Amino acid sequence: MSHLIDTMAYQGAIPWHGLGNQLTARQPIDVWAQQAGLDFTIVETPVRYMSDSAGPLGAIMSFPEQKVLYRSDTQAPLSVVSNRYQVVQPKEILEFYRDLTDISGFELESAGVLKHGRKIWALAKTGQSTTLKGNDSMNGYLLLATACDGTLATTAQFTSIRVVCNNTLSIALANSKGAIKVPHSTMFDPSAVKRQLGISVSSWDSFMYHMKVLSARRVKDHEAMNYFLRVFNDQPNQINQTNQMNQTKQTNPTTGFSHKRAIKKVQSLYDGQGKGAELASSKTTAFGLLNSVTEYVDHERRARSKDHRLESAWFGQGASLKAKALEQALLLVA
């Protein structure tokens, strides 16, 4: 089985994907770097090629507009990028949290390397927490991730995790508050990112207000089906014919699987098979609809491996699907 995660460290409970090296609490940044596999640097070198115009041995030529990025420890190549590309080093991701953990009460919970070093991340608990009716707890986190292959800007993202099922959901509502993205065409400035995030700390309160509103919104059966069809099929709002689910078999590029299979699964999660589905916050509510989709993406959606699912749920198609599910849920209470 192909894996995306090379190395990873975590503290506390074993992550839902079951991968990584477990650490005791309050370990220093240097220990996190070693155990999470972030103790290497990304090295730059100009692109070079062999020309045969200078005799049988050829000549080594340079292409200054591009550069190769490779790992300092294994010498493994990572990507070819523009000469203007600004690299963010693995240890910069962890150093971002040093004052947050030392002074502001944050606590690193996981960090690691994806795709042989092409993508790296760290996740810290912010200390923010809210409990919905039925003793349904949600905790706040700050995720910082970057990539050196052009697939991801350096992104600082507030995230919620529902304790009962470990479902993750990005805290990004109006005007994309809660996420700061730094393109690799500019220098990553941790202090500037923290200042911007400071303005958005209220995003947690706004997000949890919306979650409470969703948990109070009762949903009828036809509304639930309409919701799932909109999330997976892009169908009009007024669909209430359940047989459409059986007639729809084409593949959606967002989900990568047939609509029928996905909708059947999320419907079963919503109807009681999902973790926490019977709690007062979720049973027959819009919050329950949303969590059936997040649980499907984080835990049930087919993937080549658990870490492929993690990468999709945080950064890829799964993250996009969860964002769409949140958008559609909020329309129910608009």
VENHUSUL-V492667 format. One record per residue. N is the residue number from 1. RES is the residue in one letter. D_LAST is the distance of its C-alpha to the last C-alpha in Angstrom with 2 decimals. Layout:
N&RES&D_LAST, N&RES&D_LAST
This chain:
1&M&44.11, 2&S&42.83, 3&H&41.14, 4&L&39.09, 5&I&39.59, 6&D&43.05, 7&T&42.91, 8&M&40.43, 9&A&40.71, 10&Y&38.56, 11&Q&39.00, 12&G&37.88, 13&A&36.88, 14&I&37.63, 15&P&34.63, 16&W&32.94, 17&H&34.77, 18&G&38.05, 19&L&39.52, 20&G&41.18, 21&N&43.70, 22&Q&42.93, 23&L&43.63, 24&T&44.15, 25&A&41.88, 26&R&42.30, 27&Q&44.31, 28&P&45.16, 29&I&43.65, 30&D&46.92, 31&V&46.78, 32&W&43.22, 33&A&44.37, 34&Q&47.30, 35&Q&45.62, 36&A&42.52, 37&G&44.74, 38&L&43.63, 39&D&47.18, 40&F&47.93, 41&T&47.52, 42&I&46.48, 43&V&49.53, 44&E&49.64, 45&T&52.52, 46&P&53.10, 47&V&52.98, 48&R&56.58, 49&Y&58.21, 50&M&61.72, 51&S&63.57, 52&D&66.74, 53&S&68.14, 54&A&70.21, 55&G&72.59, 56&P&72.43, 57&L&70.64, 58&G&67.95, 59&A&66.21, 60&I&63.02, 61&M&60.80, 62&S&57.64, 63&F&54.38, 64&P&53.08, 65&E&49.70, 66&Q&48.49, 67&K&48.89, 68&V&48.90, 69&L&47.07, 70&Y&48.68, 71&R&48.85, 72&S&51.57, 73&D&52.41, 74&T&52.66, 75&Q&53.04, 76&A&50.52, 77&P&48.86, 78&L&45.11, 79&S&44.32, 80&V&45.62, 81&V&43.63, 82&S&44.15, 83&N&46.58, 84&R&43.82, 85&Y&41.70, 86&Q&41.17, 87&V&41.65, 88&V&39.89, 89&Q&42.33, 90&P&41.47, 91&K&42.67, 92&E&40.45, 93&I&37.43, 94&L&38.96, 95&E&40.36, 96&F&36.87, 97&Y&36.35, 98&R&39.76, 99&D&38.91, 100&L&35.51, 101&T&37.39, 102&D&40.41, 103&I&38.74, 104&S&34.98, 105&G&35.01, 106&F&33.47, 107&E&35.12, 108&L&35.71, 109&E&34.81, 110&S&35.53, 111&A&36.88, 112&G&38.50, 113&V&39.61, 114&L&38.24, 115&K&40.15, 116&H&43.47, 117&G&42.16, 118&R&40.03, 119&K&36.86, 120&I&36.82, 121&W&34.35, 122&A&34.20, 123&L&31.60, 124&A&31.76, 125&K&30.20, 126&T&28.86, 127&G&29.42, 128&Q&25.80, 129&S&24.69, 130&T&22.21, 131&T&22.57, 132&L&19.89, 133&K&21.02, 134&G&23.87, 135&N&25.39, 136&D&23.12, 137&S&23.94, 138&M&22.48, 139&N&24.67, 140&G&24.18, 141&Y&26.37, 142&L&27.39, 143&L&28.46, 144&L&30.86, 145&A&32.05, 146&T&34.10, 147&A&36.09, 148&C&39.33, 149&D&39.03, 150&G&36.41, 151&T&33.59, 152&L&31.62, 153&A&31.42, 154&T&32.14, 155&T&28.73, 156&A&27.84, 157&Q&24.60, 158&F&23.00, 159&T&22.41, 160&S&21.52, 161&I&23.74, 162&R&23.10, 163&V&26.57, 164&V&26.94, 165&C&26.67, 166&N&26.88, 167&N&23.75, 168&T&22.89, 169&L&19.62, 170&S&19.57, 171&I&17.78, 172&A&16.49, 173&L&13.11, 174&A&12.87, 175&N&16.32, 176&S&17.69, 177&K&18.54, 178&G&20.50, 179&A&22.72, 180&I&25.84, 181&K&27.71, 182&V&31.34, 183&P&32.91, 184&H&36.47, 185&S&37.72, 186&T&37.51, 187&M&38.99, 188&F&36.92, 189&D&37.00, 190&P&35.88, 191&S&36.05, 192&A&33.80, 193&V&31.19, 194&K&31.34, 195&R&30.95, 196&Q&27.78, 197&L&26.46, 198&G&27.44, 199&I&25.00, 200&S&22.21, 201&V&23.25, 202&S&20.37, 203&S&18.14, 204&W&19.10, 205&D&17.89, 206&S&14.50, 207&F&14.33, 208&M&15.53, 209&Y&13.15, 210&H&10.27, 211&M&12.81, 212&K&13.52, 213&V&10.06, 214&L&10.22, 215&S&13.76, 216&A&13.05, 217&R&10.82, 218&R&13.68, 219&V&13.97, 220&K&16.53, 221&D&19.05, 222&H&18.09, 223&E&14.42, 224&A&16.04, 225&M&18.38, 226&N&15.90, 227&Y&14.10, 228&F&17.56, 229&L&18.70, 230&R&15.95, 231&V&16.68, 232&F&20.41, 233&N&21.14, 234&D&18.79, 235&Q&18.83, 236&P&16.91, 237&N&13.88, 238&Q&16.10, 239&I&18.74, 240&N&19.93, 241&Q&23.51, 242&T&24.43, 243&N&27.69, 244&Q&25.98, 245&M&25.78, 246&N&29.56, 247&Q&30.15, 248&T&28.31, 249&K&30.82, 250&Q&30.58, 251&T&29.87, 252&N&26.69, 253&P&27.68, 254&T&24.65, 255&T&25.67, 256&G&29.39, 257&F&29.75, 258&S&29.46, 259&H&26.12, 260&K&27.85, 261&R&29.07, 262&A&25.88, 263&I&23.68, 264&K&26.43, 265&K&26.58, 266&V&22.92, 267&Q&22.86, 268&S&25.90, 269&L&24.45, 270&Y&21.40, 271&D&23.83, 272&G&25.88, 273&Q&27.92, 274&G&25.75, 275&K&26.67, 276&G&24.74, 277&A&23.15, 278&E&24.72, 279&L&23.49, 280&A&21.43, 281&S&18.53, 282&S&18.51, 283&K&20.10, 284&T&17.90, 285&T&14.65, 286&A&11.90, 287&F&13.88, 288&G&16.89, 289&L&15.61, 290&L&15.04, 291&N&18.44, 292&S&20.23, 293&V&19.66, 294&T&20.64, 295&E&23.66, 296&Y&24.62, 297&V&24.66, 298&D&26.43, 299&H&28.88, 300&E&29.19, 301&R&28.88, 302&R&32.35, 303&A&34.00, 304&R&37.59, 305&S&37.52, 306&K&35.38, 307&D&35.49, 308&H&34.44, 309&R&31.34, 310&L&30.82, 311&E&31.23, 312&S&28.68, 313&A&26.13, 314&W&26.47, 315&F&27.32, 316&G&27.29, 317&Q&25.67, 318&G&24.40, 319&A&22.53, 320&S&20.93, 321&L&19.95, 322&K&18.35, 323&A&16.36, 324&K&15.14, 325&A&14.39, 326&L&12.23, 327&E&10.35, 328&Q&9.94, 329&A&9.09, 330&L&6.14, 331&L&4.94, 332&L&5.78, 333&V&3.80, 334&A&0.00
